[in-house]
Each structure stands twice: as C-alpha cells, then as structure tokens.
C-alpha cells in the first residue's frame, strides 16, 4: 500500500467533508502530500489523530476546532410528515442511506447512515435532524473498523452508480444530437441559409460536448 492508501484505511470513511476535502480519500492524499495536517477529522476524534500520527511519524496534536468537535455518532432522521419528496437529500448522501422517490416520502436506512450531516443543508423544508446513536461514546469508540469498511463500500458504489448514470445520460444526449443532424430539416423547422447554419452549429456543439464528456469520463 502507498502512504496515502494506508492513511485512507485509517480514516472512518464517513465522507463528511468536514476536513475540507471532497472525501476521506482526498484528505488522505493531502496528508501524504504534506498539504494537510492530521487534526481535521472530527468523526475519528483524538484516537483517529493518534492513528494518523503513527502512520506519518508526526506528533499527536489536538483536533482542530475549525473543522468541528469530537462527539457521539449521529444518525439522520427524516420527519416524514414534512418531507416533500424533493430527492435532494438522496443525491447528497454519500452512502445511499436515504431511500425514496420524487414527490414521495423519504426515509433513512439507519445502519447505512454515517452521520455525515450532508443531507441537512440541502433539505428545503428543514425536515432532517440528527439523533445521538452512540450515547457517551465518541470518535472511534462510537464507530468501528467494520462500520468504516461498510461505509467505504457503499460510498464506492455510490460513486460508481453516479458515474454510470452520467455516462448513460451523455450517451443519450449524443444519440439525440446525431439523430437531429441526420434529419436536420425536420429539426430546424425549414430554416435556410444563415439560420440553418446557426442551428446546425448549435446541434454540432451539443454533440461535441456530449461526446467529450463521455470520452473524458
């Protein structure tokens, strides 16, 4: 394993972004590159800092309060009476711990929730709250290596699913643009001359964008 991989394996995998990076992997890579200190992970708490210190050879330091405080493990709870089914929290959840559909009530799968809090700010009706799920236990005492591994697996699946959906959407847009170019008169409403050229250019630009997104992944 590389140093970044070892550091990544030592993190709690809540994917909460409180460290200032988009996920736990990004934080681990920044630590390995000397771009971030080891005091930015509230879910890992002081024990987590000790784990990172042992791997990096850096001294153990207190958790930086700028990134949060160590506390009990929390789980999100949706007030289903107020939920409007907007699906914004479904997209925000890094472990797909929220289930529901457009304009239908959402609910949280408690064992899959990491308490990352990312669903709370996106809710337009403030119907999501956090509840203490570990009592007085905080940091790694409120979590476990098994829970971290499960959270990471769910997060990786979340990323894979999102990438697949984006790829499928780009392919759909590319097919649509190609179909329009193949039958341009029907899609330009009989335009001729400069107007036809303008509409052709718009369709060709859309095709180029869709193709570029698909190729760049």
C-alpha positions as CSV (number, residue, x, y, z in Angstrom):
1,X,0.0,0.0,0.0
2,X,1.1,3.5,-0.7
3,X,1.3,6.0,2.2
4,X,-1.9,7.6,1.0
5,X,-3.7,4.3,0.9
6,X,-2.5,3.4,4.5
7,X,-3.8,6.8,5.7
8,X,-7.1,6.3,3.8
9,X,-7.5,2.9,5.5
10,X,-7.1,4.6,8.9
11,X,-9.9,7.1,8.4
12,X,-13.5,6.5,9.5
13,X,-15.0,6.7,5.9
14,X,-17.9,8.9,6.9
15,X,-17.2,11.1,3.8
16,X,-18.5,14.1,5.7
17,X,-16.1,16.6,4.0
18,X,-15.6,18.5,7.3
19,X,-11.9,18.1,6.8
20,X,-12.2,20.5,3.8
21,X,-11.7,17.8,1.2
22,X,-14.4,16.1,-1.0
23,X,-14.0,12.7,0.7
24,X,-11.8,10.7,3.0
25,X,-9.5,9.6,0.1
26,X,-8.9,13.2,-0.8
27,X,-7.9,14.0,2.8
28,X,-5.6,11.0,3.0
29,X,-3.9,12.1,-0.2
30,X,-3.4,15.6,1.1
31,X,-1.9,14.4,4.3
32,X,0.5,12.1,2.4
33,X,1.5,15.0,0.1
34,X,2.2,17.3,3.1
35,X,-0.7,19.6,2.2
36,X,-2.9,19.0,5.3
37,X,-2.3,18.2,8.9
38,X,-3.7,15.2,10.8
39,X,-6.1,17.2,13.0
40,X,-9.0,17.7,10.6
41,X,-11.2,14.6,11.2
42,X,-13.9,15.1,13.9
43,X,-15.5,11.7,13.3
44,X,-12.2,10.0,14.0
45,X,-11.6,12.2,17.0
46,X,-8.5,12.1,19.1
47,X,-8.0,8.4,18.5
48,X,-8.1,9.0,14.8
49,X,-5.4,11.6,15.1
50,X,-3.3,9.1,17.0
51,X,-3.7,6.6,14.2
52,X,-2.6,9.1,11.6
53,X,0.3,10.2,13.8
54,X,1.5,6.7,14.0
55,X,1.4,6.3,10.2
56,X,3.0,9.7,9.4
57,X,5.5,10.0,12.2
58,X,4.0,13.3,13.1
59,X,3.3,14.3,16.8
60,X,-0.1,13.8,18.2
61,X,-1.9,17.1,18.3
62,X,-5.5,18.1,19.4
63,X,-8.3,18.1,17.0
64,X,-8.5,21.5,15.2
65,X,-11.8,23.1,16.3
66,X,-12.0,24.9,12.9
67,X,-13.1,21.5,11.5
68,X,-15.5,20.5,14.2
69,X,-15.5,18.8,17.5
70,X,-15.4,15.1,18.5
71,X,-18.8,13.8,19.5
72,X,-21.1,10.8,19.6
73,X,-22.1,9.1,16.3
74,X,-25.2,10.6,14.9
75,X,-27.8,9.3,12.5
76,X,-30.1,11.4,10.3
77,X,-33.8,11.2,10.9
78,X,-36.4,12.5,8.5
79,X,-39.7,13.9,9.7
80,X,-41.8,12.1,7.2
81,X,-44.8,14.3,7.9
82,X,-42.9,17.3,6.5
83,X,-40.9,15.6,3.7
84,X,-41.9,16.8,0.3
85,X,-40.0,14.2,-1.7
86,X,-37.6,16.6,-3.4
87,X,-34.9,13.9,-3.7
88,X,-32.1,16.5,-2.9
89,X,-31.0,14.5,0.2
90,X,-30.8,11.3,-1.9
91,X,-28.2,13.0,-4.1
92,X,-26.3,14.4,-1.2
93,X,-26.0,11.2,0.8
94,X,-22.6,9.7,0.1
95,X,-23.6,6.2,1.2
96,X,-27.1,6.0,-0.3
97,X,-28.5,5.7,3.1
98,X,-31.7,7.6,2.2
99,X,-34.4,5.9,0.1
100,X,-37.4,7.5,-1.6
101,X,-38.6,8.8,-4.9
102,X,-39.7,12.1,-6.4
103,X,-42.6,13.5,-4.6
104,X,-42.7,10.5,-2.3
105,X,-41.7,10.3,1.3
106,X,-38.1,9.6,2.0
107,X,-36.6,7.6,4.9
108,X,-33.2,6.9,6.3
109,X,-31.6,3.4,6.5
110,X,-30.1,3.8,9.9
111,X,-27.3,1.2,9.7
112,X,-26.0,2.8,6.5
113,X,-26.0,6.4,7.8
114,X,-22.6,7.7,8.8
115,X,-23.9,10.9,10.4
116,X,-22.1,13.0,7.8
117,X,-24.7,15.7,8.0
118,X,-24.6,16.4,4.3
119,X,-28.3,15.9,3.8
120,X,-29.3,18.6,6.3
121,X,-28.3,21.8,4.4
122,X,-29.9,20.6,1.1
123,X,-33.3,20.0,2.6
124,X,-35.6,22.9,1.6
125,X,-38.1,22.2,4.4
126,X,-35.7,21.5,7.3
127,X,-37.3,18.1,8.0
128,X,-34.0,16.3,8.7
129,X,-32.4,16.2,12.1
130,X,-29.6,14.3,13.8
131,X,-30.0,11.9,16.7
132,X,-27.4,10.5,19.1
133,X,-26.8,6.9,18.2
134,X,-23.8,6.1,20.5
135,X,-24.6,7.6,23.8
136,X,-21.4,8.8,25.6
137,X,-19.1,7.0,23.1
138,X,-17.3,9.4,20.7
139,X,-14.9,9.2,17.8
140,X,-13.7,5.7,17.1
141,X,-15.3,4.5,20.3
142,X,-18.6,5.2,18.7
143,X,-17.6,3.7,15.3
144,X,-15.6,0.6,14.2
145,X,-13.3,-0.6,11.5
146,X,-16.2,-2.8,10.3
147,X,-18.5,0.1,10.0
148,X,-15.8,2.1,8.2
149,X,-15.3,-0.7,5.7
150,X,-19.1,-0.9,5.1
151,X,-19.4,2.8,4.7
152,X,-16.5,2.9,2.2
153,X,-18.1,0.1,0.1
154,X,-21.3,2.0,0.0
155,X,-19.6,5.2,-1.0
156,X,-17.6,3.5,-3.8
157,X,-20.9,2.0,-5.1
158,X,-22.5,5.5,-4.8
159,X,-19.7,6.9,-7.0
160,X,-19.9,4.1,-9.5
161,X,-23.6,4.4,-9.8
162,X,-23.4,8.2,-10.3
163,X,-20.7,7.8,-13.0
164,X,-22.8,5.1,-14.8
165,X,-25.8,7.4,-14.8
166,X,-23.8,10.3,-16.1
167,X,-22.3,8.1,-18.8
168,X,-25.8,6.8,-19.8
169,X,-27.1,10.4,-19.9
170,X,-24.2,11.6,-22.1
171,X,-24.7,8.7,-24.5
172,X,-28.4,9.5,-24.7
173,X,-27.6,13.2,-25.5
174,X,-25.1,12.2,-28.1
175,X,-27.6,9.8,-29.8
176,X,-30.2,12.6,-29.8
177,X,-27.8,15.1,-31.3
178,X,-26.7,12.6,-34.0
179,X,-30.3,11.9,-34.9
180,X,-31.0,15.6,-35.3
181,X,-28.0,16.0,-37.6
182,X,-29.1,13.1,-39.6
183,X,-32.5,14.7,-40.3
184,X,-31.6,18.4,-40.0
185,X,-34.5,19.9,-42.0
186,X,-37.1,18.3,-39.7
187,X,-35.3,19.7,-36.6
188,X,-34.6,23.2,-37.9
189,X,-38.2,23.9,-38.9
190,X,-37.4,24.6,-42.5
191,X,-34.7,27.2,-41.8
192,X,-32.4,28.0,-44.7
193,X,-29.2,29.9,-45.2
194,X,-27.6,31.5,-42.2
195,X,-30.3,30.5,-39.9
196,X,-30.0,26.8,-40.9
197,X,-26.2,27.1,-40.4
198,X,-26.7,28.6,-37.0
199,X,-29.0,25.8,-35.9
200,X,-26.6,23.2,-37.3
201,X,-23.8,24.7,-35.4
202,X,-25.8,24.6,-32.2
203,X,-26.6,20.9,-32.7
204,X,-22.9,20.1,-33.6
205,X,-21.7,21.9,-30.5
206,X,-24.1,19.9,-28.3
207,X,-22.9,16.7,-30.0
208,X,-19.3,17.7,-29.4
209,X,-19.9,18.4,-25.7
210,X,-21.7,15.1,-25.1
211,X,-19.0,13.2,-26.9
212,X,-16.3,15.0,-24.9
213,X,-18.0,14.3,-21.6
214,X,-18.3,10.6,-22.4
215,X,-14.7,10.2,-23.6
216,X,-13.3,12.1,-20.6
217,X,-15.4,10.0,-18.2
